[in-house]
Amino acid sequence: QVQLVESGGGLVQPGGSLRLSCAASGSSSGMRQKGWYRQVPGKERELVAAVSSISRSFGTNYADSVKGRFTISRDNAKNTVYLQMNSLKPEDTGIYYCNFLTIAGSRYWGQGTQVIVSS
């Protein structure tokens, strides 16, 4: 089992920055991908950013809406994944969830952290 705990959310003005963290405990071997999803009321949870855990280059992919503004990174020693969010916009508001996808296709989710971008 893997437990994921997100932190770093909060209220920020448009144009500001936040850094989300996702700390994993338990066995996190056998992971294919680690990423961040966002959910807003009335909409499905959507992928924001992800980083491969098995690719030699640890390739990343981003939602078009956040390209150039968000950066996903990982610290293997700390078993932590980060999401640096810059130039935040009101439409970035939502609950951000950390997700680990295993090679076998199972998913682990954190409890979510709220991000509000508002003046």
Disulfide bonds with the S-S distance in Angstrom:
Cys22-Cys98 2.04
